Amino acid sequence: MAYDAVIFDLDGTLLDTLEDLSDGANAVLSGFGFPAHPTQAYRLMVGRGLRILVTEALPEQERSDEMIRRMQDALGEHLRAHPVTKTRPYPGIPELLSALERRGVPMSICTNKPDALTHLVVEKLLAAWRFVGVQGQRDGLPRKPDPAGALALSREMGRPPQTTLFLGDSDVDMETAIAAGMRPIGAAWGFRGAEELRSAGADRVVSDPLDLLELLDEA
Protein backbone atom coordinates (compact mmCIF):
# COMPACT_ATOMS: atom_id res chain seq x y z
CA MET A 1 0.00 0.00 0.00
CA ALA A 2 1.19 3.50 -0.82
CA TYR A 3 -0.77 4.77 2.20
CA ASP A 4 -0.72 2.77 5.40
CA ALA A 5 -2.60 4.82 8.03
CA VAL A 6 -5.81 6.85 8.25
CA ILE A 7 -6.78 9.74 10.52
CA PHE A 8 -10.47 10.60 10.66
CA ASP A 9 -12.33 13.69 11.71
CA LEU A 10 -15.38 12.74 13.81
CA ASP A 11 -18.44 15.00 13.39
CA GLY A 12 -19.55 15.07 9.78
CA THR A 13 -17.06 12.37 8.78
CA LEU A 14 -17.54 9.23 10.86
CA LEU A 15 -20.71 10.30 12.66
CA ASP A 16 -23.74 12.35 11.68
CA THR A 17 -23.97 14.46 14.83
CA LEU A 18 -25.76 17.47 13.34
CA GLU A 19 -29.15 16.96 14.96
CA ASP A 20 -27.74 16.31 18.42
CA LEU A 21 -25.52 19.39 18.14
CA SER A 22 -28.32 21.60 16.84
CA ASP A 23 -30.88 20.28 19.33
CA GLY A 24 -28.43 20.89 22.17
CA ALA A 25 -27.44 24.36 21.04
CA ASN A 26 -31.06 25.38 20.48
CA ALA A 27 -32.11 24.06 23.88
CA VAL A 28 -29.39 26.11 25.54
CA LEU A 29 -30.18 29.21 23.46
CA SER A 30 -33.85 28.93 24.43
CA GLY A 31 -32.88 28.50 28.06
CA PHE A 32 -31.07 31.85 27.92
CA GLY A 33 -34.00 33.47 26.10
CA PHE A 34 -32.31 33.65 22.68
CA PRO A 35 -33.77 32.54 19.33
CA ALA A 36 -32.97 29.10 17.95
CA HIS A 37 -31.57 28.29 14.49
CA PRO A 38 -32.65 25.78 11.84
CA THR A 39 -30.74 22.52 12.03
CA GLN A 40 -29.09 23.09 8.66
CA ALA A 41 -27.67 26.43 9.81
CA TYR A 42 -25.38 24.56 12.19
CA ARG A 43 -23.50 22.97 9.28
CA LEU A 44 -21.46 26.17 9.07
CA MET A 45 -20.99 26.55 12.83
CA VAL A 46 -19.52 23.18 13.77
CA GLY A 47 -16.00 21.87 13.27
CA ARG A 48 -13.93 24.48 15.11
CA GLY A 49 -14.81 23.65 18.70
CA LEU A 50 -17.71 24.45 21.03
CA ARG A 51 -16.56 27.99 21.79
CA ILE A 52 -16.81 29.07 18.16
CA LEU A 53 -20.08 27.18 17.73
CA VAL A 54 -21.76 29.00 20.61
CA THR A 55 -20.24 32.33 19.60
CA GLU A 56 -21.78 32.07 16.14
CA ALA A 57 -25.08 30.76 17.50
CA LEU A 58 -25.50 33.69 19.90
CA PRO A 59 -27.03 36.96 18.72
CA GLU A 60 -24.17 39.26 17.77
CA GLN A 61 -24.96 41.79 20.48
CA GLU A 62 -24.83 39.04 23.16
CA ARG A 63 -21.32 37.73 22.41
CA SER A 64 -19.60 38.88 25.58
CA ASP A 65 -16.87 36.67 27.01
CA GLU A 66 -19.08 35.90 30.00
CA MET A 67 -22.10 34.88 27.92
CA ILE A 68 -19.96 32.78 25.58
CA ARG A 69 -18.47 30.98 28.59
CA ARG A 70 -21.87 30.34 30.16
CA MET A 71 -23.31 29.13 26.86
CA GLN A 72 -20.31 26.88 26.22
CA ASP A 73 -20.52 25.35 29.70
CA ALA A 74 -24.25 24.77 29.34
CA LEU A 75 -23.92 23.19 25.91
CA GLY A 76 -21.10 20.93 27.08
CA GLU A 77 -23.22 19.78 30.01
CA HIS A 78 -26.20 19.12 27.71
CA LEU A 79 -24.14 17.11 25.23
CA ARG A 80 -22.55 15.00 27.95
CA ALA A 81 -26.03 14.18 29.24
CA HIS A 82 -27.40 13.47 25.73
CA PRO A 83 -24.37 12.46 23.65
CA VAL A 84 -25.92 10.19 21.01
CA THR A 85 -29.69 10.65 21.04
CA LYS A 86 -29.86 10.95 17.25
CA THR A 87 -26.20 10.53 16.27
CA ARG A 88 -25.33 7.54 14.09
CA PRO A 89 -22.42 6.47 11.89
CA TYR A 90 -22.87 7.49 8.28
CA PRO A 91 -23.87 4.70 5.88
CA GLY A 92 -20.78 2.84 4.77
CA ILE A 93 -18.63 3.89 7.74
CA PRO A 94 -18.94 0.59 9.65
CA GLU A 95 -17.99 -1.30 6.50
CA LEU A 96 -15.02 1.01 5.88
CA LEU A 97 -13.68 0.66 9.42
CA SER A 98 -14.02 -3.12 9.29
CA ALA A 99 -12.24 -3.28 5.93
CA LEU A 100 -9.36 -1.14 7.22
CA GLU A 101 -9.02 -3.37 10.27
CA ARG A 102 -8.87 -6.48 8.09
CA ARG A 103 -6.06 -4.86 6.10
CA GLY A 104 -4.17 -4.01 9.27
CA VAL A 105 -4.32 -0.26 8.62
CA PRO A 106 -3.95 1.72 11.87
CA MET A 107 -6.69 4.30 12.44
CA SER A 108 -7.05 7.36 14.69
CA ILE A 109 -9.53 10.17 15.30
CA CYS A 110 -8.61 13.87 15.42
CA THR A 111 -11.46 16.26 16.24
CA ASN A 112 -12.11 19.68 17.72
CA LYS A 113 -14.91 18.22 19.81
CA PRO A 114 -14.07 18.38 23.55
CA ASP A 115 -11.88 15.42 24.48
CA ALA A 116 -14.08 13.90 27.20
CA LEU A 117 -17.17 14.14 24.99
CA THR A 118 -15.23 12.67 22.07
CA HIS A 119 -14.27 9.60 24.08
CA LEU A 120 -17.84 9.23 25.36
CA VAL A 121 -19.32 9.30 21.86
CA VAL A 122 -16.67 6.97 20.41
CA GLU A 123 -17.21 4.50 23.26
CA LYS A 124 -20.96 4.45 22.62
CA LEU A 125 -20.95 4.20 18.82
CA LEU A 126 -17.52 3.13 17.58
CA ALA A 127 -16.27 0.72 20.23
CA ALA A 128 -16.42 -2.20 17.80
CA TRP A 129 -13.28 -0.91 16.06
CA ARG A 130 -9.80 -0.23 17.39
CA PHE A 131 -8.46 3.29 17.07
CA VAL A 132 -4.80 3.75 18.00
CA GLY A 133 -5.53 7.30 19.16
CA VAL A 134 -8.76 9.18 19.91
CA GLN A 135 -7.98 12.85 20.30
CA GLY A 136 -10.38 15.68 21.06
CA GLN A 137 -9.80 19.29 22.01
CA ARG A 138 -8.05 19.60 25.37
CA ASP A 139 -5.77 21.94 27.28
CA GLY A 140 -2.21 21.98 26.04
CA LEU A 141 -3.03 20.84 22.51
CA PRO A 142 -3.88 23.43 19.87
CA ARG A 143 -7.06 22.75 17.95
CA LYS A 144 -7.18 22.05 14.24
CA PRO A 145 -6.07 23.36 11.78
CA ASP A 146 -2.87 23.41 13.83
CA PRO A 147 -1.16 20.13 12.78
CA ALA A 148 0.25 19.27 16.23
CA GLY A 149 -2.52 16.83 17.09
CA ALA A 150 -2.43 15.04 13.75
CA LEU A 151 1.34 14.73 13.92
CA ALA A 152 1.14 13.32 17.45
CA LEU A 153 -1.31 10.69 16.22
CA SER A 154 0.98 9.85 13.32
CA ARG A 155 3.80 9.16 15.76
CA GLU A 156 1.49 7.10 17.95
CA MET A 157 0.48 4.98 14.96
CA GLY A 158 4.10 4.53 13.96
CA ARG A 159 3.49 5.82 10.46
CA PRO A 160 4.99 8.85 8.69
CA PRO A 161 2.68 11.73 7.72
CA GLN A 162 3.51 11.18 4.03
CA THR A 163 1.80 7.77 4.03
CA THR A 164 -1.25 8.87 6.05
CA LEU A 165 -4.66 9.72 4.64
CA PHE A 166 -6.59 12.39 6.53
CA LEU A 167 -10.36 12.15 5.91
CA GLY A 168 -12.54 15.08 6.94
CA ASP A 169 -15.57 17.08 5.88
CA SER A 170 -14.45 20.71 6.30
CA ASP A 171 -11.90 23.30 5.29
CA VAL A 172 -10.38 22.97 8.78
CA ASP A 173 -9.67 19.29 8.14
CA MET A 174 -8.08 19.92 4.75
CA GLU A 175 -5.91 22.69 6.19
CA THR A 176 -4.86 20.38 9.04
CA ALA A 177 -3.88 17.60 6.67
CA ILE A 178 -1.88 19.91 4.42
CA ALA A 179 -0.07 21.49 7.37
CA ALA A 180 0.79 18.03 8.70
CA GLY A 181 2.09 16.78 5.35
CA MET A 182 -0.72 14.21 5.04
CA ARG A 183 -2.94 13.56 2.03
CA PRO A 184 -6.15 15.59 2.45
CA ILE A 185 -9.25 13.62 1.49
CA GLY A 186 -12.68 15.24 1.60
CA ALA A 187 -15.85 13.48 2.76
CA ALA A 188 -18.61 14.77 0.48
CA TRP A 189 -21.36 13.32 2.70
CA GLY A 190 -20.44 15.60 5.61
CA PHE A 191 -21.54 19.01 6.82
CA ARG A 192 -19.83 21.30 4.32
CA GLY A 193 -19.88 19.72 0.84
CA ALA A 194 -17.48 19.05 -2.00
CA GLU A 195 -17.02 22.64 -3.18
CA GLU A 196 -15.63 23.86 0.16
CA LEU A 197 -13.39 20.82 0.41
CA ARG A 198 -11.86 21.34 -3.02
CA SER A 199 -11.39 25.05 -2.38
CA ALA A 200 -9.58 24.19 0.86
CA GLY A 201 -7.10 21.93 -0.93
CA ALA A 202 -8.63 18.45 -0.88
CA ASP A 203 -6.51 16.17 -3.04
CA ARG A 204 -9.58 14.00 -3.59
CA VAL A 205 -13.22 14.21 -2.57
CA VAL A 206 -14.97 10.88 -2.07
CA SER A 207 -18.73 10.45 -2.17
CA ASP A 208 -18.87 7.03 -0.50
CA PRO A 209 -16.80 5.95 2.52
CA LEU A 210 -15.69 2.74 0.81
CA ASP A 211 -14.08 4.82 -1.94
CA LEU A 212 -11.31 5.51 0.56
CA LEU A 213 -10.06 1.94 0.18
CA GLU A 214 -9.08 2.59 -3.44
CA LEU A 215 -6.87 5.47 -2.37
CA LEU A 216 -4.69 3.28 -0.15
CA ASP A 217 -2.92 1.87 -3.18
CA GLU A 218 -2.48 5.10 -5.12
CA ALA A 219 1.08 6.32 -5.45
N, C-alpha and C positions, 0 to 999 in steps of 0.2 A: 504493500500500500504506500502511495505517495504521502498520504496523511494518516497519522496513527493516533490521534486524540481529538476529542470534541469537547468544547466548552459551550454550554447553553445559557442563554438568558432564561428567565423563569416566566414572568407575566407576559402573556402575548406570544410566547414561543413554545414552551412546554405546556403551560396551563392557560385556559381561558378564565381569567380572574376578573374580567371587566364588570360583571354584574355585582359581584361581592364588593369590589372596590367602590363602585358607584353607589350601591345601596348603603354602604357604610358611610361614605362621605356625605351623602344626602341626609342620612339620619342625624349625623353630627351637625351639619349646617342647620337643619330644622330645629335641633335642640338649642342652638344659639340664636334662633329667630331669623336666620338668613335663608334666601331662596335656594331651592335645589336646582340641579342641572339635569338635562336628559342624559341617559346612560351613554349614548354615543359621544357626547361632549367630552367624556373622560378619556377617550382614546388619545387626546392630545395632552392630557395632564399627567398621565402615568409614565413611569420609566426612569424618572430622575430622583426618586425618593419621596417619602411622605411629606417632607417639608415643602417641597415645590408643588406637590399635588394640592395640599391644603391652601397654599398661597394663591394659586391660580383659581381654586374653587371659591375662595372668599370674595365678596364684593371689594372692589379696588380700594374704596375708602375705609375698609375695615382691616387692612393688612398691616397692622401694627405688630411689632415683635411679640408682644404679650398675647395678642389674639392668635397669631400663627402658632405660638407654642401651645396654647390651650387647645386649639383645634387639632394640632398634631397629636398631642397626648390623648385626646378623646378618640380620635380615629384609630390610633394604635390599640387602645383598650378595646374598642369595638371589634376590630379585626382579629384580635387575639381570642375574643369570646366567640366570634362567628367566622372562623378562618376559611371554611370550605362549604358554605351553605349551597352555593350554586356553582362553585368552581369545579371544573373537570379538565382532564387532559384533552388536548385537541385530537380529533380523529387522526389516526396514523401514528401518533406519538408512542403509545405502548409498543406497537410493532417495531418502530424505529429503535427504541431503547433495547428491546429484546434482541434485535438483529445485531446491534453494536456489541452487546454483551457476548453473543455467540462468536463474534469475530475477535473478541479479546481487546476491543478498543476502549481505553480508559475514558471516562466521562466525568465532567464536573459541571457545577452550576455557579454562575456569577451574576448576581442581581443587585439592584439598588433597593430592593425591599429590605426592611429591617431584618437583621440577622436572626433574632429569635423567632420572628414570624415566618421567615423563610424556612427554618428548620421544622417548624410546626407543620407548615403546609406540605413540605416534602415528605415528612413522616406519615402524614395522613393519606397522601395521594400517589406518592412515587416510591414508597418503601420496597416495592417489588424489585427494584433495580439498584445496583451498586454504583454510587457516585464517589469518586475518590475524594473530591472536595465539594462542599456545599457552602457557599460564601455569600452572605448578605451584607448590607450596610452596617458597619459597626465603628465604634471609636478607634482611631488609630489607623484606619484604612480609608484612603480617599475613594469616593464613589466614582463609578464610571461617568465619563469616558477616560478618567485617569487609568492607565494600563496596569497599575501596581497589583491590583487584585487578580487580574487575568494572568499576569506573569507569575505570581505566587502559586496559582493553581497549576500552571504549566510545570513549574518545578516539582510540585507535589505529585503530579502524574508521571514525572520522569520523562517528559517529552519536550523537545524544543519548540518554541513558538512557531517556527517555520513549517512544522508538520502538523500544526493544530488548526482545525476548523473552528470558527467561532460563529454560532448560529444565533441570531437575534432578530427582533422585529422593528427596531427603531434606529434613528440616526445615531443615538448614543451608543448602541451596540456596534454599529459599523465603525464609528470613530474609535471605540475601545480596541476593537480587533486590529485596526490599522496601526494605532499607536503601539500595540503590543507586538507587531510583526506577525500576526496571525492572518489566516485567510478569512475575510469577512463575507459571510453568507447570510442573505436576508430571508426571513420567513414571511412569505406573502400573506399567510393566513392570519397574521397577528394584528396588532392595534393600528399600525400606521400605514401599511400598504407598500406596494412595489415601487412606486414613484419616489417616495421619500428615501427608501433604502438605496435605490440606484444613485440618487443625488448625493447621498452620504458616502458613497464609495463602495457599495456592495460589489464584490467580484462576481457573484452569482445570486440570483433571487430564485428560490425554489417555491413551487406552489403546493407541493405535497411533501410531508415529512420524509417519506421513504426515498425521495429524490436525493436526499443527502448521501445515501449509500453509494450512489454512482460517483460522487465527488471524491470519495476516499482514494480512488485509484487514478485520479487525474494528476498528471505531472504539473 
